[in-house]
Amino acid sequence: MAIDLLISNATIIDGTGQPGYRGDVAVSGDRIVALGHIGRPIAPDAREQIDATGLTLLPGLIDPHSHADLIFALPPPRQSALLAGKLFQGITTTLVGNCGLGAAPAVKATTRQILRELNAWMNPAAAPDPWPWQSTAEYLDFISSQSPLLNVGTLTPHGPLRIEAMGLTKGEPSKSQLRSMRQALERSLRDGAFGLSTGLIYPPGMYSAPDELTALARVVARHDRIYTSHIRGSSETLIPAVKELIEIGRQTGVRVHHSHNEAVGRAHWAKIDQVLALEELAVAEGIRLSFDMFPYTAAATMMIAIYPPWALEGGVTALIERLQDRRTRQRIARDIAQRRSTWPPWQEQGWPHNLVRATGWESIHIGYVEGARYKRFQGLSLVALGEALQQSPFEAISDLIIATAGQVSMLIFEVSGAEDASEHLHRLAGHRLCAFCTDADDYGHGLPHPAAYGAFPRLLHRFREIPVEELIHRMTLFPARLFGIRDRGVIRPGAYADLVLCQPGETRDRATWKSPRRLAAGIKRVLINGREVLRDGQIITTAGQVIRPF
């Protein structure tokens, strides 16, 4: 067999969790074809050789939680610029369609309009409009035509399924509406989705009762795919929300995955130990359960998530109309100030997660805001925004939501700890059920979450109490097995040649809250599907593929 590339003299950490060893890796086409140990050359006549003396060779890292759904729809130069932060972390594969949010499937024009409004916070400039796809298959084919920088697959987001069947309304679906949702999910899974994601603090997921979610999870179980969930709440409702996820796994047999395990607000940080105990008991019972986390004490999401569910019914346009009515606006303000999250939150007047009560106005910052005249507000807390405009935080942000048609994102702090106290993050990261994710992307405007540029190197640099082989396992082969990603996340013959050469001891994050686009250090070369994509600080080509679970 002709060998295209030989990487020799590397310290190989193969993704299995086993100790690293010095050796060689031979690549032919897009696959690894042979491994060798030092002193036993395997391909002396390779067409190209890389002497990796002093470097560590890893499988390409897998980020199972991205919101780059519309970034991958961009043409290669723009797409590569926005995804560079991922590649410089050593990420070669990612999954979109998370948290019940996404762009497919969406057949009706009304569905696509509602989704464009909901997705505005994660919409990069120059994203296609109108969307040239309707089904999941068409979406995947389109992003394949854009020569993706990274390997990319998708989950089926719950939001489009429900909106397509019944609009953005509260309440239980009728039998025919639920049947429509199940049929659409079935088609999406057959099109190549890796599973179903739900986002139960966002519309429309916040309106969905457990029976609806269980019915959809049964479809996922029949295909042996995964059910992921941004659970019902991470503050007052954290414990019952975890129990709800576990119960869905118990009733359906589906693999369940707790997206970005966290506790929001200092009054709730101590619940992390209880969450881990519940999840360990579920696994001991035989429920297939896992979770992921990002190594930061702040999260990024849409600013409209601060408003109560009834105010979001009908979408962003309906929210703005309510904010423009004086009496309705007063009611919204009163609810944010006074209403606690209680169980069950999907019922009339329920609220799964009052973010403002959990953290306070001072912990919610503006990440991005549409419009040149408002750029000066990016990075401000909502308390500081109110001071700048001589208004209360509620009035100031509500006026900004109206002025920008809801195109404001947030960074919310006090997530699983204070910025200078990360013991809760370390407890999550050290758990055997934990994979890792970024849950962050750069849309080309505002202040992105630094995880888009540094999450995985941050783990390698700052979480050294975890053996490096274990960390790499839970960045590679572990998530590949959880999500059904075949032949990736491991260095072995027959696997795809997604490979990362890094400098041990120098791999670290450099992105900060004030300078979030600083590229990570220490990643020297990255191969995707056997082609060198990153070399010594330069992206030299694109080689990603759309991936499916079959």
N, C-alpha and C positions, 0 to 999 in steps of 0.2 A: 504494500500500500504506500502510495506517495504521501509523505508528510509535508504539510504546508508550513508548520511552525513548530519549533521546539523551544520550550521555556525550560532552561536548565539551571540547576544549582539554587533553586528557590527553597525557602522553608514553606512547606505546604500545610495549610490548615484546611482540611477537605470538606468541612461542613457537617460531618457526622458527630462531632463532639469529641472524637478521639484525639490524642496528642499529635501535635504537628511533627513533621519529619522533613528532612532535606531530600529533594528529589527533582525529577524532570516530568514535564507534561508535554505530550505530543498531540497536535491538533491537525485534523484533516477536514477540510470544508468547514462545516459549522459544529463539528463534534470533537470531543476528546476521544482519542483512539488508543492511547497507551500511557501508562505511568511507569516511572522507573525511580529507583533509589540511587543515590550518589555512588559512583563507581561502577554502575551497570548502565552504560549508555543505551538509549532505545532508538535513537533516530539521528545518527551522525550525519546523514545526508539530507537533512531537512532543508527545504527551500529558503527558510528564514529562521534565524535563531535569536533568542533573547537570553543574554546571560543575566540571571536574576540573583547573582551573588549579593547577599546582604539584604534582600527583599523578601517579603512574605507574599505568598500566592493564596488568594481566597476565591471561593466561588462568588459569582456576582450576587450582590445583596438584593433581597426581595423586600419591597415596601408594599404591604398588603392594604394600606389605607391611604389613598390619594384622592384629591378632588380636582385632578387635572383633566376632567372629562372633555372640556372645551379647548384646553391647551393642545391636546393631541389632534384636534381638528384643524390646527393651524398648519401652514406650509413649513417645510423643514427649517429655513433660516430662523424664522421667528420662534417656532416651537423649540428648536435647540437652545436658543438664547434663554427662554424661560425655564427649560428643564436642566440647564447646565448645573444648577446647584445640586440636583439629584445625582447626576453623573459623577460630579466631583466628590460625592460621598461614597462612590462605589456601587450605587444602586443601578442594577441592570434590568430589573423587572418590577412592574408595579400594577396594582389593581385600582380601577376607578369604579364609579357607581356606588360609592359608600354613603352611609347615613341616610339611606332612602332618597338621596338626591342624585339627579342625573338627567341625561338628555335623551334617553331611549329606554323602552319603546314609547313613541308618541305619534299616534296616527292623526288624531283630530287637530285642527288648527287651534281650537280653544285650549287644548292641552298644551300645545307648544307655546302658546302665549303665556299661560300661567307659569309654565316651567321657566321661560325666559325671565320672567319677573322674579321668581324664587331664586334662580341661579345667578342673578345679576352680580352678586358679590364675588362669584368665581368665574366671571366672564372676562376673558382677556380681550384687549383691543384687537379688532380685525377678525374676531371669530365669525364663522359663516352665519349669515342671516339673510334669508330664512335657512333653517337647517336642511341640508340636502339628504336627509334620512328620515325614516319613520320607525322601522323595526330595529331590533338589536343587531340582526345580521347586516342591515344596511349601514348602521352606525359603525360596526367593526370593519366593514369593507371600506368605508370612507376613510377612517383613520389609517387603515393599511395603505391606502393610496397616497397618504401624506408622508410616507417614509418616516415612521416614528423613530425618534432618537433611542427610546428604550423599548424593551418588550412590554406590551400592555395587554391586559385582559380586563373584563368588566364583570361586576355583579349586576343583577337586575335590581334597580332601586324601586322600592315599594311606592314612592311618591307618584311616579308616572302611571303605575298600574291603577292606583286608586283614583287619580285625577281623570284618567281616561274613562273610567267606569262611572264616576259619579261627581266629577268636578271637585272643587276645593270646598267641600261642605262637611259639617259635623254629622255625627250619627252613624248608625250601623248601615252597611250596605244591604240592599234587598237581596233576595236569593239570586235574581238574574244578574245583579251587579257583582256579587261575589263570584258567580260562575264566570262572568266576563274577566275578572281579575285573575282567576285561576287559569283560564285559557290563555290569557296574555302572558302569564308567567311561564306556562308550559312551552309556549312558542319561543320565548326568550331563552329559556334553558336549552332548548333544542338548537337555537341559533348560536349557542356557545358561551352563555353567561356561566360564571363559576358558582353562582348561588343567588340568594336574595339578601338584600340589605334593608334594614329599617332604621328610621330616624324618629324616635318617639317623643322628642321635644320640639320637633318642627312640624308645621303643617305639610301634608295632611296626616302624617303618622300619629300626631298627638290626638287625633280624633278616633283612632282605630282601637277597638276593644280586643282583648286577648283572643276571643273566638275567631275573629277575622285573621289575626296573625297565625294562629294555630292551623287554620284551614290552608293558608298559603304555605306554611312550613311543611305540611304533609306532601305537597307537590314537590318541594325541594328534596324531601327525604326519599321520595320514589326515584329520584335521579341521583341519589347519593351525593348531593352537593352540600354547600354550607349555608347556614342562616346566620347572618351577622346583625348586630343591633347596637346602635347608639341608644342605650336603654332609656327608660321612661324618665329618669331623673338622676341627678348625682348629688343631691343635697338632702332635703327632707325625705324624698321618696327613694333614696338610693337602695335601701335594703329590700323593700317590696319590689322594686324594679328588677333587681338581680334575681329575686325569687320568681318573678314572671318569666324571665329568660330561661331559667332552669326548668320551669314547668313546661315551657314549650318543647324543650329538649326531651323531657320525661314523657310527654304525651305523644310525641311524633317520632321519636328516635332520630331526629335530624341532628347533625353536628351543629352546635350553637357556639357562637363566638361573640364575646363581649368587647365591642369596639372601644378603644382608648379607655381602659379601666381607670377610673379617677374618682375623686371626691372634691366637690366644688364648694368652697367656703370653709373657713377655719373651724367653724362649729361642727363640721362633718368629716374632717380629716381622719379622726380616730376610727371612723367606720370602715376604713380600708381593711383592717385586720378582720373584721366581721365578714366583709365581702369575700376575702380570700378563704376564710374558713367555710363559708357556704359553698363556694365553688369547689373546694377540695372535697367536701362531702358529696357533692353532686357527681364528681368524677369517680369517687369510691363506690357510688351507687351504680355506676355503669353509664352515666350520661356523658356523651362526648362533648366536652366543653373546653374552651381555651379563651385567651384574651390577648390583647396587645396594649401597648402604652407608648407614649412619647416622653422623652426625658426632660421635660420643661414644666414649670409651674404656671404656665399660662396657655390658653388655647385660642384658636382663631375660628370665627364663624360669622354668620350674618347678623347685623345689628338688629334686625326685626325680631330676633329671638327674645328680646327683652319684653315683648308685649304679650298680654294674656291671649289664650287660644281663641276666645270669642272675637277678639279684635282682628285676628288674622284670617278669619273665615272669609273665603272669597278671593284671597290673595292680596298682593301689595296695593293694588288700586283701591280695593275695598278698605284696607287699613288707612290709607291716606284720606279717603272720604270721611272715615270716622274721626281721624285726628283733626279734620277741618271743621267738624261740628263741635261747638263749644261744650255742650252738655255731655256728649259721648266722650270727648277728650278728658273731661273732668273725671268721668267714671273710670277711664283707662288709668289715669294718674292715681286715683284712689286704690284701684286694684293692685297696681305695682307696689304701692307703699304699704298696703295692709294685708293682702291675701297671701296666706301660706300655701305651699304645695301640700296637698293631702291626697290620700289614696281612697278610691280609685280616680285617677285624674282624667280619664277619657270620658267621664260622664258629664252631663250638662253643668257648666260653670266650673268644671275641673281645670286644674293647671298642674302639669307634671313638674315644672322646674322654673320657679321665679328667680331668675339669675340675679336681679338687683337685690332682692332680700338675702340671697345666699352670700353675696360678696360685697355689696355696697356700690354706690355710683363711682366711688373713687377707684375701684378695681377694674372698671370697664373702660377701655381706651379705644379710640378710633384708629383702625388700621388703614382703611382706604375710604375716601369720599369722592364722589363724582363731581366734576366741575372745578375749573381753575380757581375760582374765587374762594373755594372752600379748602384748598390744599393746606392752608395754614393750620387747619384743625387736626391734621393727621398726626397721631402720636399723643394727642391730648386725652387725659381722662375726661369722663363726662362731667365731673366736678369742675375741672379746669375749663371745659367748653362752656359750662354755664357761667362761670366767672368772666370769661372773655366776652360773652354776649349779654351779661348782666341779666341772666335768667336762671331759673332753677335747672338742674340737669335734665329733668324730664321735658320741660318746655323747650330747652335748647336742642336736644337730640330729636324731638318730635318735629320741630320746625325744619331741621336738617333732613329728616326723612321725607318730608313733604317736598322740599326744594329739589331733592335729588332723585325723586321717584323711587326711594328706598335703596339706592345704590350706596350703601355704607356698610363696611365690615367692621368687626370688633376684634380686639385682643382682650381676653378676660383673664385676669390674674387670680391668685389664691386657688389654683387648681392643684390639689394634692400637696399643698405645702406653700410656705412663703418662699420668696425668691432666694433667700439666703439659708434656707433650711430644707434639705432634700431627702430627709430620712424616709419619708413615705414613698418617694419615687424609687429609692433604692430597694425598698421592701417589695414593690411591684416588680421591678426589673429582675430581682433575684429569684422570682418564683418560677418553678418549672413549667407552669402553664402559659408563660408569657412569651409572646413574640413582640417584635418592635415595629414601629411605624413612624412616619413623619406627620401624617394628618395635616400637611401644610404644603402650599404651592405658591409660586410667584406668578401673579397674573399681569405683571408688568406695570403696575401702578401702586401707589401708596406704600405702606410698610408691611411687607409680608412677615409671616411668622419665621423666626430664624431657623426653625426645624426644617424648612425647605432647603436650607443650605448646610445644616450641621447635625441633624439628629443622630445619625449612625456613628460618625466620628466622635461625637460627644459621648456616646455610650462607651466607645473603645477607650477614650481618654480619661473619663471621669468616673467610670464604674468599674474600677480595677479590682474590686473585691470579688468580682465574678471572673472565673478563669476565661481567658481569651477564647479558648476552643469552645466553651459553652456559649459565650456571647455570639460567636460566629455561627454556631449551630442554630441559634434562635433568630438569626438574621437571614438564614439561608434554607437549609433542608427542612427545618421545623415548619416555617410557614408554607413551604412548597407542599409538604404533606398535608397540612391542615386544609389548604385551599384546593388541593388537587392539581397543582402545577407540575406537570410531568417533566422529568429529565432535566430539571434545573435545581440550583441550590446545592450542588454537590460536585466535587471533583472526582470523577471515576470514568472509566471507558464507557462510551455510549451516551454520556450526558452532553448537553449542549455546552459549547465552549464559551460560556459567560464567565469571565475570569478577571480578577482584580489584583494588580501588583501594588503593594503599599510599603511604606517605610515604617518598620516597627518603631514605636516610641515617638514618632513624629506625626502620626495620624491623629488629628484633633479638629474640633470645630473652631471657627473664627467669627461666625455670625453673632451679632448681638442685637438687642432690641433697638438700639439707635442706628446700628449699621448692619441690617439683617441680610444684606446681599454679599457678605464677605465669603468667598469660597473656602471650603475646608482645605486643610493642609494634609500632605502625606500620601495621597493617592497618586501614583506615578503613571500607571497605564491601566486601561480598561478595555477588555475585549467583549463584544456582544456577538453571539452566533459566529464565533471564530474570526471576526474582523476587528482590528484595532480601531477603537472609536476615540479614545482619549490617550494622548501621549505627551507627557511632560508639560502639562498645563494648557494643551491645545486640543479642542475637539476637531478631529480630522475627517470624520464622515458620519453617516447615520447607518445603523445596522439592526435596529429593533424590528420586532415582528409582532403582529397581533397574535395572541395566544388564546387557546381554547382548552377546555378540560377533556378533549377527546381527539 
